[in-house]
Amino acid sequence: VRSLKMVAGMLMPLQQLRAVYELLFRDGVMVAKDDPRPHSYHPELRRVTNLQVIQALRSLKSRGFVRERFVWKHHYWYLTDEGISFLQQYLHLPSDIIPVSLHRVPATGRRVP
């Protein structure tokens, strides 16, 4: 028995929804081509269509967990602080784990000419 969840007016298997949320949390950002065809799969997620990614992120956007930009037939989403907290709770992660986009790059001590 597959468990399904209603996401933005669409039934989605929980395993696929979790895969979308894990990728979004890992990177802190997500991109999806605006292609709602049923066999148009997201390049970074196995067996998850672009439509499922768009609907899952649309649901997060409506709750203020991501910000969205749409440019040249591509959706770009960025996690907000509230979204980070929500995904930490949803994915059962400790609060010290944060998305890669928020990691600070240490200074190398070299000057750029």
Chimera marker file (.cmm) of the C-alpha trace (Angstrom):
<marker_set name="trace">
<marker id="1" x="0.000" y="0.000" z="0.000" r="1" g="1" b="0" radius="0.5"/>
<marker id="2" x="1.486" y="3.314" z="-1.091" r="1" g="1" b="0" radius="0.5"/>
<marker id="3" x="0.791" y="6.271" z="1.121" r="1" g="1" b="0" radius="0.5"/>
<marker id="4" x="-0.309" y="9.409" z="-0.697" r="1" g="1" b="0" radius="0.5"/>
<marker id="5" x="-0.557" y="13.020" z="0.358" r="1" g="1" b="0" radius="0.5"/>
<marker id="6" x="-2.604" y="15.812" z="-1.186" r="1" g="1" b="0" radius="0.5"/>
<marker id="7" x="-0.195" y="18.535" z="-2.347" r="1" g="1" b="0" radius="0.5"/>
<marker id="8" x="-1.557" y="21.661" z="-4.051" r="1" g="1" b="0" radius="0.5"/>
<marker id="9" x="-4.613" y="19.818" z="-5.358" r="1" g="1" b="0" radius="0.5"/>
<marker id="10" x="-2.656" y="16.757" z="-6.522" r="1" g="1" b="0" radius="0.5"/>
<marker id="11" x="-2.083" y="13.345" z="-4.927" r="1" g="1" b="0" radius="0.5"/>
<marker id="12" x="1.630" y="12.609" z="-4.556" r="1" g="1" b="0" radius="0.5"/>
<marker id="13" x="3.350" y="9.539" z="-3.077" r="1" g="1" b="0" radius="0.5"/>
<marker id="14" x="5.008" y="10.447" z="0.231" r="1" g="1" b="0" radius="0.5"/>
<marker id="15" x="8.302" y="8.922" z="-0.928" r="1" g="1" b="0" radius="0.5"/>
<marker id="16" x="8.467" y="11.356" z="-3.864" r="1" g="1" b="0" radius="0.5"/>
<marker id="17" x="7.420" y="14.309" z="-1.715" r="1" g="1" b="0" radius="0.5"/>
<marker id="18" x="10.139" y="13.432" z="0.791" r="1" g="1" b="0" radius="0.5"/>
<marker id="19" x="12.721" y="13.232" z="-2.039" r="1" g="1" b="0" radius="0.5"/>
<marker id="20" x="11.733" y="16.743" z="-3.186" r="1" g="1" b="0" radius="0.5"/>
<marker id="21" x="11.961" y="18.110" z="0.363" r="1" g="1" b="0" radius="0.5"/>
<marker id="22" x="15.339" y="16.429" z="0.989" r="1" g="1" b="0" radius="0.5"/>
<marker id="23" x="16.871" y="17.898" z="-2.174" r="1" g="1" b="0" radius="0.5"/>
<marker id="24" x="15.452" y="21.336" z="-1.400" r="1" g="1" b="0" radius="0.5"/>
<marker id="25" x="16.810" y="21.234" z="2.148" r="1" g="1" b="0" radius="0.5"/>
<marker id="26" x="20.215" y="19.907" z="1.093" r="1" g="1" b="0" radius="0.5"/>
<marker id="27" x="20.815" y="22.669" z="-1.465" r="1" g="1" b="0" radius="0.5"/>
<marker id="28" x="18.598" y="25.433" z="-0.065" r="1" g="1" b="0" radius="0.5"/>
<marker id="29" x="17.439" y="26.171" z="-3.614" r="1" g="1" b="0" radius="0.5"/>
<marker id="30" x="15.638" y="24.252" z="-6.366" r="1" g="1" b="0" radius="0.5"/>
<marker id="31" x="15.073" y="24.689" z="-10.097" r="1" g="1" b="0" radius="0.5"/>
<marker id="32" x="12.424" y="23.039" z="-12.275" r="1" g="1" b="0" radius="0.5"/>
<marker id="33" x="11.573" y="23.518" z="-15.932" r="1" g="1" b="0" radius="0.5"/>
<marker id="34" x="7.998" y="24.650" z="-16.548" r="1" g="1" b="0" radius="0.5"/>
<marker id="35" x="7.025" y="21.434" z="-18.332" r="1" g="1" b="0" radius="0.5"/>
<marker id="36" x="3.826" y="19.804" z="-17.021" r="1" g="1" b="0" radius="0.5"/>
<marker id="37" x="3.938" y="16.784" z="-19.378" r="1" g="1" b="0" radius="0.5"/>
<marker id="38" x="3.565" y="13.502" z="-17.467" r="1" g="1" b="0" radius="0.5"/>
<marker id="39" x="6.855" y="12.023" z="-18.739" r="1" g="1" b="0" radius="0.5"/>
<marker id="40" x="8.971" y="15.121" z="-18.117" r="1" g="1" b="0" radius="0.5"/>
<marker id="41" x="11.134" y="14.047" z="-15.180" r="1" g="1" b="0" radius="0.5"/>
<marker id="42" x="13.200" y="16.309" z="-12.957" r="1" g="1" b="0" radius="0.5"/>
<marker id="43" x="16.917" y="15.822" z="-13.765" r="1" g="1" b="0" radius="0.5"/>
<marker id="44" x="18.032" y="15.468" z="-10.116" r="1" g="1" b="0" radius="0.5"/>
<marker id="45" x="15.176" y="13.326" z="-8.788" r="1" g="1" b="0" radius="0.5"/>
<marker id="46" x="14.485" y="9.795" z="-9.967" r="1" g="1" b="0" radius="0.5"/>
<marker id="47" x="10.867" y="9.037" z="-10.867" r="1" g="1" b="0" radius="0.5"/>
<marker id="48" x="9.641" y="12.526" z="-9.898" r="1" g="1" b="0" radius="0.5"/>
<marker id="49" x="8.101" y="14.637" z="-12.647" r="1" g="1" b="0" radius="0.5"/>
<marker id="50" x="8.582" y="18.373" z="-13.056" r="1" g="1" b="0" radius="0.5"/>
<marker id="51" x="4.856" y="18.810" z="-12.407" r="1" g="1" b="0" radius="0.5"/>
<marker id="52" x="5.168" y="17.064" z="-9.025" r="1" g="1" b="0" radius="0.5"/>
<marker id="53" x="8.134" y="19.271" z="-8.089" r="1" g="1" b="0" radius="0.5"/>
<marker id="54" x="6.260" y="22.416" z="-9.157" r="1" g="1" b="0" radius="0.5"/>
<marker id="55" x="3.150" y="21.424" z="-7.171" r="1" g="1" b="0" radius="0.5"/>
<marker id="56" x="5.130" y="20.499" z="-4.045" r="1" g="1" b="0" radius="0.5"/>
<marker id="57" x="7.000" y="23.812" z="-4.112" r="1" g="1" b="0" radius="0.5"/>
<marker id="58" x="3.807" y="25.726" z="-4.889" r="1" g="1" b="0" radius="0.5"/>
<marker id="59" x="2.392" y="24.317" z="-1.657" r="1" g="1" b="0" radius="0.5"/>
<marker id="60" x="5.481" y="25.436" z="0.282" r="1" g="1" b="0" radius="0.5"/>
<marker id="61" x="5.297" y="28.877" z="-1.357" r="1" g="1" b="0" radius="0.5"/>
<marker id="62" x="1.670" y="29.346" z="-0.284" r="1" g="1" b="0" radius="0.5"/>
<marker id="63" x="2.759" y="28.755" z="3.324" r="1" g="1" b="0" radius="0.5"/>
<marker id="64" x="5.686" y="31.200" z="3.057" r="1" g="1" b="0" radius="0.5"/>
<marker id="65" x="8.411" y="28.546" z="3.252" r="1" g="1" b="0" radius="0.5"/>
<marker id="66" x="10.031" y="29.394" z="-0.103" r="1" g="1" b="0" radius="0.5"/>
<marker id="67" x="10.378" y="32.423" z="-2.380" r="1" g="1" b="0" radius="0.5"/>
<marker id="68" x="9.869" y="31.876" z="-6.105" r="1" g="1" b="0" radius="0.5"/>
<marker id="69" x="11.266" y="33.461" z="-9.269" r="1" g="1" b="0" radius="0.5"/>
<marker id="70" x="10.157" y="32.501" z="-12.780" r="1" g="1" b="0" radius="0.5"/>
<marker id="71" x="12.535" y="33.232" z="-15.649" r="1" g="1" b="0" radius="0.5"/>
<marker id="72" x="12.704" y="31.776" z="-19.168" r="1" g="1" b="0" radius="0.5"/>
<marker id="73" x="10.306" y="28.881" z="-18.486" r="1" g="1" b="0" radius="0.5"/>
<marker id="74" x="12.133" y="27.830" z="-15.324" r="1" g="1" b="0" radius="0.5"/>
<marker id="75" x="10.965" y="28.077" z="-11.720" r="1" g="1" b="0" radius="0.5"/>
<marker id="76" x="13.584" y="28.980" z="-9.090" r="1" g="1" b="0" radius="0.5"/>
<marker id="77" x="12.795" y="28.531" z="-5.404" r="1" g="1" b="0" radius="0.5"/>
<marker id="78" x="14.789" y="29.709" z="-2.365" r="1" g="1" b="0" radius="0.5"/>
<marker id="79" x="14.181" y="28.511" z="1.198" r="1" g="1" b="0" radius="0.5"/>
<marker id="80" x="13.169" y="31.088" z="3.797" r="1" g="1" b="0" radius="0.5"/>
<marker id="81" x="14.120" y="30.823" z="7.479" r="1" g="1" b="0" radius="0.5"/>
<marker id="82" x="10.625" y="29.506" z="8.219" r="1" g="1" b="0" radius="0.5"/>
<marker id="83" x="11.063" y="26.926" z="5.457" r="1" g="1" b="0" radius="0.5"/>
<marker id="84" x="14.327" y="25.724" z="6.961" r="1" g="1" b="0" radius="0.5"/>
<marker id="85" x="12.612" y="25.249" z="10.339" r="1" g="1" b="0" radius="0.5"/>
<marker id="86" x="9.660" y="23.453" z="8.735" r="1" g="1" b="0" radius="0.5"/>
<marker id="87" x="11.868" y="21.042" z="6.774" r="1" g="1" b="0" radius="0.5"/>
<marker id="88" x="14.069" y="20.340" z="9.807" r="1" g="1" b="0" radius="0.5"/>
<marker id="89" x="10.931" y="19.251" z="11.674" r="1" g="1" b="0" radius="0.5"/>
<marker id="90" x="9.422" y="17.374" z="8.706" r="1" g="1" b="0" radius="0.5"/>
<marker id="91" x="12.648" y="15.495" z="7.946" r="1" g="1" b="0" radius="0.5"/>
<marker id="92" x="13.468" y="14.993" z="11.669" r="1" g="1" b="0" radius="0.5"/>
<marker id="93" x="16.829" y="16.794" z="11.433" r="1" g="1" b="0" radius="0.5"/>
<marker id="94" x="18.697" y="18.493" z="14.293" r="1" g="1" b="0" radius="0.5"/>
<marker id="95" x="18.733" y="22.291" z="14.228" r="1" g="1" b="0" radius="0.5"/>
<marker id="96" x="22.498" y="22.444" z="13.633" r="1" g="1" b="0" radius="0.5"/>
<marker id="97" x="22.128" y="20.916" z="10.145" r="1" g="1" b="0" radius="0.5"/>
<marker id="98" x="21.535" y="23.661" z="7.573" r="1" g="1" b="0" radius="0.5"/>
<marker id="99" x="21.362" y="23.840" z="3.751" r="1" g="1" b="0" radius="0.5"/>
<marker id="100" x="24.599" y="24.020" z="1.768" r="1" g="1" b="0" radius="0.5"/>
<marker id="101" x="23.660" y="27.474" z="0.461" r="1" g="1" b="0" radius="0.5"/>
<marker id="102" x="23.986" y="28.853" z="4.003" r="1" g="1" b="0" radius="0.5"/>
<marker id="103" x="27.440" y="27.433" z="4.733" r="1" g="1" b="0" radius="0.5"/>
<marker id="104" x="30.125" y="30.091" z="5.009" r="1" g="1" b="0" radius="0.5"/>
<marker id="105" x="33.212" y="29.745" z="2.870" r="1" g="1" b="0" radius="0.5"/>
<marker id="106" x="36.366" y="30.283" z="4.964" r="1" g="1" b="0" radius="0.5"/>
<marker id="107" x="38.625" y="33.107" z="3.870" r="1" g="1" b="0" radius="0.5"/>
<marker id="108" x="41.812" y="31.898" z="2.217" r="1" g="1" b="0" radius="0.5"/>
<marker id="109" x="43.883" y="34.843" z="3.377" r="1" g="1" b="0" radius="0.5"/>
<marker id="110" x="44.939" y="35.636" z="-0.178" r="1" g="1" b="0" radius="0.5"/>
<marker id="111" x="44.204" y="38.921" z="-1.840" r="1" g="1" b="0" radius="0.5"/>
<marker id="112" x="42.676" y="39.000" z="-5.258" r="1" g="1" b="0" radius="0.5"/>
<marker id="113" x="44.686" y="41.345" z="-7.544" r="1" g="1" b="0" radius="0.5"/>
<link id1="1" id2="2" r="1" g="1" b="0" radius="0.2"/>
<link id1="2" id2="3" r="1" g="1" b="0" radius="0.2"/>
<link id1="3" id2="4" r="1" g="1" b="0" radius="0.2"/>
<link id1="4" id2="5" r="1" g="1" b="0" radius="0.2"/>
<link id1="5" id2="6" r="1" g="1" b="0" radius="0.2"/>
<link id1="6" id2="7" r="1" g="1" b="0" radius="0.2"/>
<link id1="7" id2="8" r="1" g="1" b="0" radius="0.2"/>
<link id1="8" id2="9" r="1" g="1" b="0" radius="0.2"/>
<link id1="9" id2="10" r="1" g="1" b="0" radius="0.2"/>
<link id1="10" id2="11" r="1" g="1" b="0" radius="0.2"/>
<link id1="11" id2="12" r="1" g="1" b="0" radius="0.2"/>
<link id1="12" id2="13" r="1" g="1" b="0" radius="0.2"/>
<link id1="13" id2="14" r="1" g="1" b="0" radius="0.2"/>
<link id1="14" id2="15" r="1" g="1" b="0" radius="0.2"/>
<link id1="15" id2="16" r="1" g="1" b="0" radius="0.2"/>
<link id1="16" id2="17" r="1" g="1" b="0" radius="0.2"/>
<link id1="17" id2="18" r="1" g="1" b="0" radius="0.2"/>
<link id1="18" id2="19" r="1" g="1" b="0" radius="0.2"/>
<link id1="19" id2="20" r="1" g="1" b="0" radius="0.2"/>
<link id1="20" id2="21" r="1" g="1" b="0" radius="0.2"/>
<link id1="21" id2="22" r="1" g="1" b="0" radius="0.2"/>
<link id1="22" id2="23" r="1" g="1" b="0" radius="0.2"/>
<link id1="23" id2="24" r="1" g="1" b="0" radius="0.2"/>
<link id1="24" id2="25" r="1" g="1" b="0" radius="0.2"/>
<link id1="25" id2="26" r="1" g="1" b="0" radius="0.2"/>
<link id1="26" id2="27" r="1" g="1" b="0" radius="0.2"/>
<link id1="27" id2="28" r="1" g="1" b="0" radius="0.2"/>
<link id1="28" id2="29" r="1" g="1" b="0" radius="0.2"/>
<link id1="29" id2="30" r="1" g="1" b="0" radius="0.2"/>
<link id1="30" id2="31" r="1" g="1" b="0" radius="0.2"/>
<link id1="31" id2="32" r="1" g="1" b="0" radius="0.2"/>
<link id1="32" id2="33" r="1" g="1" b="0" radius="0.2"/>
<link id1="33" id2="34" r="1" g="1" b="0" radius="0.2"/>
<link id1="34" id2="35" r="1" g="1" b="0" radius="0.2"/>
<link id1="35" id2="36" r="1" g="1" b="0" radius="0.2"/>
<link id1="36" id2="37" r="1" g="1" b="0" radius="0.2"/>
<link id1="37" id2="38" r="1" g="1" b="0" radius="0.2"/>
<link id1="38" id2="39" r="1" g="1" b="0" radius="0.2"/>
<link id1="39" id2="40" r="1" g="1" b="0" radius="0.2"/>
<link id1="40" id2="41" r="1" g="1" b="0" radius="0.2"/>
<link id1="41" id2="42" r="1" g="1" b="0" radius="0.2"/>
<link id1="42" id2="43" r="1" g="1" b="0" radius="0.2"/>
<link id1="43" id2="44" r="1" g="1" b="0" radius="0.2"/>
<link id1="44" id2="45" r="1" g="1" b="0" radius="0.2"/>
<link id1="45" id2="46" r="1" g="1" b="0" radius="0.2"/>
<link id1="46" id2="47" r="1" g="1" b="0" radius="0.2"/>
<link id1="47" id2="48" r="1" g="1" b="0" radius="0.2"/>
<link id1="48" id2="49" r="1" g="1" b="0" radius="0.2"/>
<link id1="49" id2="50" r="1" g="1" b="0" radius="0.2"/>
<link id1="50" id2="51" r="1" g="1" b="0" radius="0.2"/>
<link id1="51" id2="52" r="1" g="1" b="0" radius="0.2"/>
<link id1="52" id2="53" r="1" g="1" b="0" radius="0.2"/>
<link id1="53" id2="54" r="1" g="1" b="0" radius="0.2"/>
<link id1="54" id2="55" r="1" g="1" b="0" radius="0.2"/>
<link id1="55" id2="56" r="1" g="1" b="0" radius="0.2"/>
<link id1="56" id2="57" r="1" g="1" b="0" radius="0.2"/>
<link id1="57" id2="58" r="1" g="1" b="0" radius="0.2"/>
<link id1="58" id2="59" r="1" g="1" b="0" radius="0.2"/>
<link id1="59" id2="60" r="1" g="1" b="0" radius="0.2"/>
<link id1="60" id2="61" r="1" g="1" b="0" radius="0.2"/>
<link id1="61" id2="62" r="1" g="1" b="0" radius="0.2"/>
<link id1="62" id2="63" r="1" g="1" b="0" radius="0.2"/>
<link id1="63" id2="64" r="1" g="1" b="0" radius="0.2"/>
<link id1="64" id2="65" r="1" g="1" b="0" radius="0.2"/>
<link id1="65" id2="66" r="1" g="1" b="0" radius="0.2"/>
<link id1="66" id2="67" r="1" g="1" b="0" radius="0.2"/>
<link id1="67" id2="68" r="1" g="1" b="0" radius="0.2"/>
<link id1="68" id2="69" r="1" g="1" b="0" radius="0.2"/>
<link id1="69" id2="70" r="1" g="1" b="0" radius="0.2"/>
<link id1="70" id2="71" r="1" g="1" b="0" radius="0.2"/>
<link id1="71" id2="72" r="1" g="1" b="0" radius="0.2"/>
<link id1="72" id2="73" r="1" g="1" b="0" radius="0.2"/>
<link id1="73" id2="74" r="1" g="1" b="0" radius="0.2"/>
<link id1="74" id2="75" r="1" g="1" b="0" radius="0.2"/>
<link id1="75" id2="76" r="1" g="1" b="0" radius="0.2"/>
<link id1="76" id2="77" r="1" g="1" b="0" radius="0.2"/>
<link id1="77" id2="78" r="1" g="1" b="0" radius="0.2"/>
<link id1="78" id2="79" r="1" g="1" b="0" radius="0.2"/>
<link id1="79" id2="80" r="1" g="1" b="0" radius="0.2"/>
<link id1="80" id2="81" r="1" g="1" b="0" radius="0.2"/>
<link id1="81" id2="82" r="1" g="1" b="0" radius="0.2"/>
<link id1="82" id2="83" r="1" g="1" b="0" radius="0.2"/>
<link id1="83" id2="84" r="1" g="1" b="0" radius="0.2"/>
<link id1="84" id2="85" r="1" g="1" b="0" radius="0.2"/>
<link id1="85" id2="86" r="1" g="1" b="0" radius="0.2"/>
<link id1="86" id2="87" r="1" g="1" b="0" radius="0.2"/>
<link id1="87" id2="88" r="1" g="1" b="0" radius="0.2"/>
<link id1="88" id2="89" r="1" g="1" b="0" radius="0.2"/>
<link id1="89" id2="90" r="1" g="1" b="0" radius="0.2"/>
<link id1="90" id2="91" r="1" g="1" b="0" radius="0.2"/>
<link id1="91" id2="92" r="1" g="1" b="0" radius="0.2"/>
<link id1="92" id2="93" r="1" g="1" b="0" radius="0.2"/>
<link id1="93" id2="94" r="1" g="1" b="0" radius="0.2"/>
<link id1="94" id2="95" r="1" g="1" b="0" radius="0.2"/>
<link id1="95" id2="96" r="1" g="1" b="0" radius="0.2"/>
<link id1="96" id2="97" r="1" g="1" b="0" radius="0.2"/>
<link id1="97" id2="98" r="1" g="1" b="0" radius="0.2"/>
<link id1="98" id2="99" r="1" g="1" b="0" radius="0.2"/>
<link id1="99" id2="100" r="1" g="1" b="0" radius="0.2"/>
<link id1="100" id2="101" r="1" g="1" b="0" radius="0.2"/>
<link id1="101" id2="102" r="1" g="1" b="0" radius="0.2"/>
<link id1="102" id2="103" r="1" g="1" b="0" radius="0.2"/>
<link id1="103" id2="104" r="1" g="1" b="0" radius="0.2"/>
<link id1="104" id2="105" r="1" g="1" b="0" radius="0.2"/>
<link id1="105" id2="106" r="1" g="1" b="0" radius="0.2"/>
<link id1="106" id2="107" r="1" g="1" b="0" radius="0.2"/>
<link id1="107" id2="108" r="1" g="1" b="0" radius="0.2"/>
<link id1="108" id2="109" r="1" g="1" b="0" radius="0.2"/>
<link id1="109" id2="110" r="1" g="1" b="0" radius="0.2"/>
<link id1="110" id2="111" r="1" g="1" b="0" radius="0.2"/>
<link id1="111" id2="112" r="1" g="1" b="0" radius="0.2"/>
<link id1="112" id2="113" r="1" g="1" b="0" radius="0.2"/>
</marker_set>
